[in-house]
Amino acid sequence: MSDRFAGKVVLIIGAATGIGKAAALAFAREGAKLVLSAYRTPPDVVDEINAAGGVASAVRLDVGDEESVKNAVATVVERHGRLDVAFNNAGSLPVTKPLADFTAEEFEHTLRVDLKGAFLAMKYEIQQMLLNGGGSIINTGSVVSVVADPGMAPYVAAKHGVLGLTRGAAWEYAEQGIRINVLAPGLVETPMTARWLADPDFRALVHSYNAVHRHSQPEEIAGMVLYLASDEASFTTGGVFLVDGGQTAH
Ligand SMILES: NC(=O)c1ccc[n+]([C@@H]2O[C@H](COP(=O)([O-])OP(=O)(O)OC[C@H]3O[C@@H](n4cnc5c(N)ncnc54)[C@H](O)[C@@H]3O)[C@@H](O)[C@H]2O)c1
């Protein structure tokens, strides 16, 4: 356990499983006070962190619903008095098919969770961070924030949009001490991707995409989140931080 985040209040949206859970455990090990958002049920990770002597609590949240997001940020401030770090990590499982086969409802669902959610979260987090005198926001994009994988055009559009929102807002709030960056993972083994990775042909295809010829584990992504949240990253804002085993290097 280190004290890199001692006294820092961290909100993670989408903390129940996968990358969000790995980041929550890593922040807890480094002394952060955590509020972890759950969509359906309180994340088990809250109990795990408290049992180990950390500080974590849950808040219910639907990231596509404005009142819900506003209340979640207000709850963080009621509990801890401030907000130093926000990790906006909610995402929906991309449906995979060619663009012309998508329904408008499927498109809207992806945009609601992955793009509108990031907008709403940033809106209320930034309002609070301006009162605090600064903070760090990390938005989860993807390699598909900068390139495209076939078969998921709405998700690609949403994740490109997350980068656009991040870049725009980074310029607007840098002088007030708020840094805003995009985390851009390649393929990570999480509940979102478990079904795909169970297919040997899909695994082989994905492993041929990158330079290390494997997919990653959530713990390999969490370190970048903590770096971006920390004072060591004081010269970063508006950036896109790829953790992709070299996928976008060629
Ligand atoms: N797994 C990958 O290969 C991969 C690669 C690049 C980017 N990502 C992105 O990483 C993020 C985390 O995904 P993961 O792979 O850890 O999967 P995951 O399914 O474990 O996590 C997704 C999280 O989003 C939350 N969520 C979904 N809809 C929500 C809503 N309406 N309101 C609030 N929370 C909601 C879920 O509860 C869950 O905690 C997502 O944004 C995803 O798009 C994942």
PDBQT file of the ligand as one rigid body, heavy atoms in Angstrom, charges set to zero:
ROOT
HETATM    1  N1  LIG A 301     -12.806  -4.838 -22.732  1.00  0.00    +0.000 N 
HETATM    2  C1  LIG A 301     -12.240  -4.257 -23.791  1.00  0.00    +0.000 C 
HETATM    3  O1  LIG A 301     -11.637  -4.936 -24.633  1.00  0.00    +0.000 OA
HETATM    4  C2  LIG A 301     -12.309  -2.773 -23.970  1.00  0.00    +0.000 A 
HETATM    5  C3  LIG A 301     -11.457  -2.173 -24.916  1.00  0.00    +0.000 A 
HETATM    6  C4  LIG A 301     -11.504  -0.793 -25.081  1.00  0.00    +0.000 A 
HETATM    7  C5  LIG A 301     -12.365  -0.044 -24.325  1.00  0.00    +0.000 A 
HETATM    8  N2  LIG A 301     -13.189  -0.650 -23.418  1.00  0.00    +0.000 N 
HETATM    9  C6  LIG A 301     -14.073   0.206 -22.631  1.00  0.00    +0.000 C 
HETATM   10  O2  LIG A 301     -13.719   0.027 -21.264  1.00  0.00    +0.000 OA
HETATM   11  C7  LIG A 301     -14.840   0.383 -20.443  1.00  0.00    +0.000 C 
HETATM   12  C8  LIG A 301     -15.040  -0.698 -19.404  1.00  0.00    +0.000 C 
HETATM   13  O3  LIG A 301     -15.425  -1.890 -20.048  1.00  0.00    +0.000 OA
HETATM   14  P1  LIG A 301     -15.004  -3.344 -19.560  1.00  0.00    +0.000 P 
HETATM   15  O4  LIG A 301     -14.383  -4.025 -20.718  1.00  0.00    +0.000 OA
HETATM   16  O5  LIG A 301     -14.264  -3.263 -18.268  1.00  0.00    +0.000 OA
HETATM   17  O6  LIG A 301     -16.429  -4.032 -19.397  1.00  0.00    +0.000 OA
HETATM   18  P2  LIG A 301     -17.419  -4.245 -18.176  1.00  0.00    +0.000 P 
HETATM   19  O7  LIG A 301     -18.665  -4.778 -18.760  1.00  0.00    +0.000 OA
HETATM   20  O8  LIG A 301     -16.717  -5.031 -17.115  1.00  0.00    +0.000 OA
HETATM   21  O9  LIG A 301     -17.627  -2.767 -17.617  1.00  0.00    +0.000 OA
HETATM   22  C9  LIG A 301     -18.605  -1.886 -18.127  1.00  0.00    +0.000 C 
HETATM   23  C10 LIG A 301     -19.080  -1.058 -16.963  1.00  0.00    +0.000 C 
HETATM   24  O10 LIG A 301     -20.014  -0.083 -17.457  1.00  0.00    +0.000 OA
HETATM   25  C11 LIG A 301     -21.129  -0.083 -16.585  1.00  0.00    +0.000 C 
HETATM   26  N3  LIG A 301     -22.319   0.416 -17.278  1.00  0.00    +0.000 N 
HETATM   27  C12 LIG A 301     -22.903  -0.061 -18.403  1.00  0.00    +0.000 A 
HETATM   28  N4  LIG A 301     -23.999   0.672 -18.703  1.00  0.00    +0.000 NA
HETATM   29  C13 LIG A 301     -24.105   1.628 -17.736  1.00  0.00    +0.000 A 
HETATM   30  C14 LIG A 301     -25.015   2.672 -17.483  1.00  0.00    +0.000 A 
HETATM   31  N5  LIG A 301     -26.067   2.917 -18.275  1.00  0.00    +0.000 N 
HETATM   32  N6  LIG A 301     -24.812   3.462 -16.389  1.00  0.00    +0.000 NA
HETATM   33  C15 LIG A 301     -23.746   3.244 -15.572  1.00  0.00    +0.000 A 
HETATM   34  N7  LIG A 301     -22.847   2.275 -15.753  1.00  0.00    +0.000 NA
HETATM   35  C16 LIG A 301     -23.033   1.471 -16.830  1.00  0.00    +0.000 A 
HETATM   36  C17 LIG A 301     -21.276  -1.527 -16.142  1.00  0.00    +0.000 C 
HETATM   37  O11 LIG A 301     -22.051  -1.622 -14.967  1.00  0.00    +0.000 OA
HETATM   38  C18 LIG A 301     -19.803  -1.900 -15.914  1.00  0.00    +0.000 C 
HETATM   39  O12 LIG A 301     -19.372  -1.520 -14.617  1.00  0.00    +0.000 OA
HETATM   40  C19 LIG A 301     -16.010   0.592 -21.408  1.00  0.00    +0.000 C 
HETATM   41  O13 LIG A 301     -16.172   1.979 -21.628  1.00  0.00    +0.000 OA
HETATM   42  C20 LIG A 301     -15.544  -0.091 -22.674  1.00  0.00    +0.000 C 
HETATM   43  O14 LIG A 301     -16.173   0.440 -23.819  1.00  0.00    +0.000 OA
HETATM   44  C21 LIG A 301     -13.167  -1.989 -23.210  1.00  0.00    +0.000 A 
ENDROOT
TORSDOF 0
